[in-house]
Amino acid sequence: MHNLQMVDLKRQYEKIKPEVDAAIQNVLSTAAFIGGPDVKAFGEELAQYLGVKHVIPCANGTDALQIALMALGLQPGDEVITPSFTYIATVEVVALLRLKPVFVDVHADTFNMDIESVRKAITPKTKAIIPVHLYGQSVDMEPLLALAAEHNIPVIEDNAQAIGGHYTFADGTKKMNGSMGIIGCTSFFPSKNLGCYGDGGAMFTNDDKLAEELRMIANHGQKVRYYHEMVGCNSRLDSMQAAVLRIKLRHLDEYCDARRAVADHYDAAFSGNKHIVTPARAANSKHVFHQYTLQLKGVSRDEAQKLLAEKGIPSMIYYPVPSHKQNMLKAFAENQQALPVTDMLTDCVISLPIHTEFTKEELEYVSSNFLAIVDQLSK
Ligand SMILES: *Cc1c(COP(=O)(O)O)cnc(C)c1O
């Protein structure tokens, strides 16, 4: 029997064990647990990989988003445009800072921000836009950046799910996800495409002044120790995680390719099935498939999940309740635009296992069982 996981980090670790163990041992023997040389080196290596000037590591992806918003110096009540169809952290930090989340809809085929919905949501109080490269695919950044520039609104990318992917502009220029907005944010949560063995996150920017500010905010508002210029927080990536990330960064492209190969298999297996809508791949995005999420049509999702589980196949719903219907946020959604696509997707999306360690046989097991289950439920 297969031991299938949504993400198989154990087998992934076994393949890089000698490198990882040596790196962790090195941190242990130097005892540079916080702010050690690995943190600096990782920041530089990631900056080079992404083609950005500055990488500012921090404690997790949620902090990265919060610190990015803090660095923009927004005032309470300022509006921040975000998709509702995202992980809660994107919107939560907006509310936490006493800013007003303004929800926009997404495209049904790519699950990503609908630029026309953004256009409708812009007001004179809009002070930031946070596109989320959901499930590993870039938001259509060119028209979004043009719209934002037209209104002089800064763009913060939530790149927690799409590191390693890139976007191609009409003139052929390619830019890595996270490097296109004024600030990019990511998470190194273990299951992310570039994940550590605990919590971690980072911010990216090409702006020297913003970089300094982000660093200060993440470090109690200080540049010189014990001289605090502004109210900040304490958000650090520790050396052990940085050491792990330095190794995993060297494998990131191959990890993304492995995920894409899983998606290719699923796409081919499910093509033509009228109850399954496979995820669209935008021509201008290199999709890195943090998730493989499809839409189930005319078939009970609950039943499908139950039958999958009986076969030992895990599945997940990302996300069962959209942000604008969450109890903590729904008051904001009153008098905002309707989000019919978000509501529709919430009811029909299902994510199948995807990771870097699948064998052909396991993949075949998942896809053939899923097809049989969909077939059975549609009768
Ligand atoms: C994971 C994730 C975050 C938050 O990252 P943490 O490291 O868990 O704080 C934010 N946004 C999106 C879209 C995510 O997937």
The ligand as a Gaussian input file, in Angstrom:
#p B3LYP/6-31G(d) Opt

LIG

0 1
 C        1.704000      30.421000       3.340000
 C        1.135000      31.693000       2.901000
 C        1.281000      32.884000       3.641000
 C        1.828000      32.940000       5.043000
 O        3.046000      32.373000       5.272000
 P        3.449000      31.885000       6.751000
 O        4.909000      31.632000       6.623000
 O        2.653000      30.672000       7.065000
 O        3.161000      33.012000       7.687000
 C        0.789000      34.058000       3.086000
 N        0.168000      34.069000       1.903000
 C       -0.017000      32.950000       1.176000
 C       -0.712000      33.048000      -0.129000
 C        0.436000      31.721000       1.664000
 O        0.224000      30.613000       0.942000

